[in-house]
Amino acid sequence: MASARPMVNHRGPEFRRLVLDVTARLKWFFRTENDVLTLTASGTGGLEAAVVNTLSPGDRVLAVSVGVFGDRFAAIARAYGADVVKLDFPWGKAADPDQIAARLAADPNIRTVLVTHNETSTGVTNDLTAISKIVKERDRLLLVDAVSSLGALPLPVDQLGCDVVVTGSQKSWMIPPGLAMISISRAGWEACARATMPRFYFDLASAKRSLEKGETPFTPAVSLFFALEESLRMMEEEGREAIAERHRRVGAQARDGVRDLGLALLADERVASNTVTAVKAPDGIETRELLRILREEHGVVLAGGQGRLADKIFRIGHLGWVTEADIDAALSALRVVLARMITATDNR
Ligand SMILES: Cc1ncc(COP(=O)(O)O)c(C=O)c1O
């Protein structure tokens, strides 16, 4: 286990080599020449960093939301005093790029757009290619929550012109939670120089200055950097395209399997995510109980719904080190447990 390696001084040569090496390799996965900084924080910390480093209180921002995490991005901006214009889409649907274009055209004061690439709460992947085209054609700043996509789903950061992109260690990167990786474009740094929202721990300019010396401003989660070095090695061995292709396969397999069980997907099929599948709970089935039996009797851990989807859906996660055999095992267990619960309900 890489993360169990003996500790090193985070101001010493071993960590210096490690942080610079990991950063260069992350850039390859981000497909970017932009700066990439790794913060010791969860994904939400990375989103907060994106907001406080590029915005000033009173700045008008468009927050595009298709679920819980889109709402969270908006809430962070609001918490720091941004003037947030919310553009909500029904949960299970993707954001409509034309509506984003219309909002930007109608409100020239909006200079920044927040968007979730892959909405984990609903199992929907937004069309970031179309959205980034609209935002960048109008020369607005684009902040992207790619916590549950980058590394598993194609996201060519520079090709799409994404200014700030945030991902989290516990997702595609297959290591424990605790690191947020974030890329910032030249326009992102220009915004940073102007931005006056308060920041200290998440000050990205200070993180950049430290990285130039092979350090981080504060004590980093050194063990997670060890683990990241190893997971990047595994990911490079498999290859960027092969990883994306595997996620396409397991995503399709999960959705087909769910439909074969007679269950309905929450997400519109055309925009369904290849990293998470949200399934509508069948009538009369208590999702909490379903998840408990799957966990305790079959060792299969699925997630419940979040926010207003609590008890209405359950979710099958399939990002990171997930194979067809894992999906098969989850679907077989689901078949057995559902059959039992439906029989019990019928006999009541
Ligand atoms: C799309 C998305 N954004 C943000 C987050 C928040 O990340 P964290 O829980 O690491 O703070 C998550 C977590 O699941 C997520 O899936």
The ligand as an ORCA input file, in Angstrom:
! r2SCAN-3c Opt
* xyz 0 1
  C     -20.039     16.400     -8.743
  C     -19.574     16.554     -7.330
  N     -19.225     17.771     -6.892
  C     -18.793     17.974     -5.641
  C     -18.693     16.924     -4.752
  C     -18.243     17.196     -3.359
  O     -17.034     16.586     -3.110
  P     -16.606     16.202     -1.610
  O     -17.677     15.325     -1.068
  O     -15.282     15.507     -1.832
  O     -16.476     17.477     -0.871
  C     -19.047     15.637     -5.152
  C     -18.991     14.516     -4.224
  O     -19.513     13.457     -4.438
  C     -19.487     15.451     -6.476
  O     -19.834     14.236     -6.910
*
